Amino acid sequence: MGSSVKGSGDPSTHISTPKSMEEVATEVMKAYKVVELFQTMVIVSLKMGNFTLEVNTLKKKLVTWEREKVVLHDELDK
């Protein structure tokens, strides 16, 4: 009978690698998920930055249009 006790003479019950392939695959998948999360965060950050720029540009345009509206109303009232 083969024994699974460490140090047994049966080489088929002894694994020489420190980690099983399953553990390595799990670690690789975790690292991949971290990379994906980081990439997603960067993309969201860039899109939010672009969105903020667009909002600020539209706010400036609105202020300009409001000023032009006031000027035109003043000219019409004269």
FIKOLZA-1660 file (N, C-alpha, C; in steps of 0.1 Angstrom, whole numbers, plus 5000, padded with zeros to 4 digits):
% residues 78
   i   px   py   pz ch aa at
   1 5008 4988 5000  A  M  N
   1 5000 5000 5000  A  M CA
   1 5009 5012 5000  A  M  C
   2 5005 5022 4992  A  G  N
   2 5013 5034 4991  A  G CA
   2 5008 5044 5002  A  G  C
   3 5017 5051 5008  A  S  N
   3 5014 5060 5019  A  S CA
   3 5016 5074 5014  A  S  C
   4 5007 5083 5018  A  S  N
   4 5008 5097 5014  A  S CA
   4 5015 5105 5024  A  S  C
   5 5021 5099 5034  A  V  N
   5 5028 5106 5044  A  V CA
   5 5041 5111 5039  A  V  C
   6 5044 5124 5042  A  K  N
   6 5056 5130 5037  A  K CA
   6 5068 5121 5040  A  K  C
   7 5077 5120 5031  A  G  N
   7 5089 5112 5033  A  G CA
   7 5087 5097 5029  A  G  C
   8 5075 5094 5024  A  S  N
   8 5073 5080 5021  A  S CA
   8 5082 5077 5008  A  S  C
   9 5085 5064 5006  A  G  N
   9 5093 5060 4995  A  G CA
   9 5086 5060 4982  A  G  C
  10 5073 5061 4981  A  D  N
  10 5066 5060 4969  A  D CA
  10 5066 5074 4962  A  D  C
  11 5073 5076 4950  A  P  N
  11 5073 5089 4944  A  P CA
  11 5060 5093 4938  A  P  C
  12 5051 5085 4936  A  S  N
  12 5038 5089 4930  A  S CA
  12 5029 5096 4940  A  S  C
  13 5032 5095 4953  A  T  N
  13 5025 5102 4963  A  T CA
  13 5031 5115 4967  A  T  C
  14 5043 5118 4961  A  H  N
  14 5050 5130 4965  A  H CA
  14 5051 5140 4954  A  H  C
  15 5047 5153 4957  A  I  N
  15 5047 5163 4947  A  I CA
  15 5059 5171 4949  A  I  C
  16 5068 5173 4939  A  S  N
  16 5080 5180 4941  A  S CA
  16 5079 5196 4940  A  S  C
  17 5068 5200 4934  A  T  N
  17 5067 5215 4932  A  T CA
  17 5060 5221 4944  A  T  C
  18 5064 5233 4948  A  P  N
  18 5059 5239 4960  A  P CA
  18 5044 5243 4959  A  P  C
  19 5039 5246 4947  A  K  N
  19 5025 5249 4946  A  K CA
  19 5019 5240 4935  A  K  C
  20 5007 5237 4937  A  S  N
  20 5000 5230 4927  A  S CA
  20 4996 5239 4915  A  S  C
  21 4994 5233 4904  A  M  N
  21 4990 5241 4892  A  M CA
  21 4977 5249 4895  A  M  C
  22 4968 5243 4903  A  E  N
  22 4956 5250 4906  A  E CA
  22 4959 5263 4914  A  E  C
  23 4968 5262 4923  A  E  N
  23 4972 5274 4931  A  E CA
  23 4978 5285 4922  A  E  C
  24 4987 5281 4913  A  V  N
  24 4993 5290 4904  A  V CA
  24 4983 5296 4895  A  V  C
  25 4973 5288 4890  A  A  N
  25 4963 5294 4881  A  A CA
  25 4954 5304 4889  A  A  C
  26 4951 5300 4901  A  T  N
  26 4943 5309 4909  A  T CA
  26 4950 5323 4911  A  T  C
  27 4963 5322 4914  A  E  N
  27 4971 5335 4916  A  E CA
  27 4972 5343 4903  A  E  C
  28 4973 5336 4892  A  V  N
  28 4974 5343 4879  A  V CA
  28 4960 5350 4876  A  V  C
  29 4950 5343 4879  A  M  N
  29 4936 5349 4877  A  M CA
  29 4934 5360 4886  A  M  C
  30 4938 5360 4898  A  K  N
  30 4937 5371 4907  A  K CA
  30 4945 5383 4902  A  K  C
  31 4957 5381 4898  A  A  N
  31 4965 5391 4893  A  A CA
  31 4959 5397 4880  A  A  C
  32 4953 5389 4872  A  Y  N
  32 4946 5394 4859  A  Y CA
  32 4934 5402 4863  A  Y  C
  33 4927 5398 4873  A  K  N
  33 4915 5406 4878  A  K CA
  33 4920 5420 4883  A  K  C
  34 4931 5420 4890  A  V  N
  34 4936 5433 4895  A  V CA
  34 4940 5442 4884  A  V  C
  35 4946 5436 4874  A  V  N
  35 4950 5444 4862  A  V CA
  35 4938 5449 4855  A  V  C
  36 4928 5441 4853  A  E  N
  36 4915 5445 4847  A  E CA
  36 4909 5456 4855  A  E  C
  37 4909 5455 4868  A  L  N
  37 4902 5465 4877  A  L CA
  37 4910 5478 4875  A  L  C
  38 4923 5478 4875  A  F  N
  38 4931 5490 4874  A  F CA
  38 4929 5497 4861  A  F  C
  39 4928 5489 4850  A  Q  N
  39 4926 5494 4837  A  Q CA
  39 4912 5501 4836  A  Q  C
  40 4902 5494 4842  A  T  N
  40 4889 5500 4843  A  T CA
  40 4888 5513 4850  A  T  C
  41 4896 5513 4861  A  M  N
  41 4896 5526 4869  A  M CA
  41 4903 5537 4862  A  M  C
  42 4913 5534 4854  A  V  N
  42 4920 5544 4846  A  V CA
  42 4910 5549 4835  A  V  C
  43 4903 5540 4829  A  I  N
  43 4894 5544 4818  A  I CA
  43 4883 5553 4824  A  I  C
  44 4877 5549 4835  A  V  N
  44 4866 5557 4841  A  V CA
  44 4872 5571 4846  A  V  C
  45 4884 5571 4851  A  S  N
  45 4890 5583 4855  A  S CA
  45 4891 5593 4843  A  S  C
  46 4896 5588 4832  A  L  N
  46 4898 5596 4820  A  L CA
  46 4885 5601 4815  A  L  C
  47 4875 5592 4815  A  K  N
  47 4862 5596 4810  A  K CA
  47 4855 5606 4819  A  K  C
  48 4857 5605 4832  A  M  N
  48 4852 5615 4841  A  M CA
  48 4859 5628 4839  A  M  C
  49 4872 5628 4837  A  G  N
  49 4879 5640 4834  A  G CA
  49 4874 5647 4821  A  G  C
  50 4872 5639 4811  A  N  N
  50 4866 5644 4798  A  N CA
  50 4852 5650 4801  A  N  C
  51 4844 5643 4809  A  F  N
  51 4831 5647 4812  A  F CA
  51 4831 5660 4819  A  F  C
  52 4840 5662 4829  A  T  N
  52 4842 5674 4836  A  T CA
  52 4846 5686 4827  A  T  C
  53 4855 5683 4818  A  L  N
  53 4859 5693 4808  A  L CA
  53 4847 5698 4800  A  L  C
  54 4839 5688 4795  A  E  N
  54 4827 5691 4787  A  E CA
  54 4817 5699 4795  A  E  C
  55 4815 5695 4807  A  V  N
  55 4805 5703 4816  A  V CA
  55 4810 5717 4818  A  V  C
  56 4823 5719 4821  A  N  N
  56 4828 5732 4823  A  N CA
  56 4827 5740 4810  A  N  C
  57 4830 5734 4799  A  T  N
  57 4829 5742 4786  A  T CA
  57 4814 5746 4784  A  T  C
  58 4805 5737 4786  A  L  N
  58 4791 5740 4785  A  L CA
  58 4786 5751 4794  A  L  C
  59 4791 5751 4807  A  K  N
  59 4788 5761 4817  A  K CA
  59 4793 5775 4812  A  K  C
  60 4805 5775 4806  A  K  N
  60 4811 5788 4801  A  K CA
  60 4803 5793 4789  A  K  C
  61 4799 5784 4780  A  K  N
  61 4790 5788 4769  A  K CA
  61 4777 5793 4774  A  K  C
  62 4771 5787 4784  A  L  N
  62 4758 5792 4789  A  L CA
  62 4760 5806 4795  A  L  C
  63 4770 5808 4803  A  V  N
  63 4773 5821 4809  A  V CA
  63 4774 5831 4797  A  V  C
  64 4782 5828 4787  A  T  N
  64 4783 5837 4776  A  T CA
  64 4770 5840 4769  A  T  C
  65 4762 5830 4767  A  W  N
  65 4749 5832 4760  A  W CA
  65 4740 5840 4769  A  W  C
  66 4740 5838 4782  A  E  N
  66 4732 5846 4791  A  E CA
  66 4736 5861 4791  A  E  C
  67 4749 5863 4790  A  R  N
  67 4754 5877 4789  A  R CA
  67 4750 5883 4776  A  R  C
  68 4751 5876 4765  A  E  N
  68 4747 5881 4752  A  E CA
  68 4732 5884 4752  A  E  C
  69 4724 5875 4759  A  K  N
  69 4709 5877 4760  A  K CA
  69 4706 5890 4767  A  K  C
  70 4713 5893 4778  A  V  N
  70 4711 5905 4786  A  V CA
  70 4714 5917 4777  A  V  C
  71 4726 5917 4770  A  V  N
  71 4730 5928 4762  A  V CA
  71 4719 5930 4751  A  V  C
  72 4714 5920 4744  A  L  N
  72 4704 5921 4734  A  L CA
  72 4691 5927 4739  A  L  C
  73 4687 5923 4751  A  H  N
  73 4675 5928 4757  A  H CA
  73 4677 5943 4761  A  H  C
  74 4689 5946 4766  A  D  N
  74 4692 5960 4768  A  D CA
  74 4691 5969 4756  A  D  C
  75 4696 5964 4745  A  E  N
  75 4696 5971 4732  A  E CA
  75 4682 5972 4727  A  E  C
  76 4674 5962 4729  A  L  N
  76 4660 5963 4725  A  L CA
  76 4651 5973 4733  A  L  C
  77 4655 5974 4746  A  D  N
  77 4648 5983 4755  A  D CA
  77 4651 5998 4752  A  D  C
  78 4662 6000 4745  A  K  N
  78 4666 6014 4742  A  K CA
  78 4657 6021 4732  A  K  C
% end
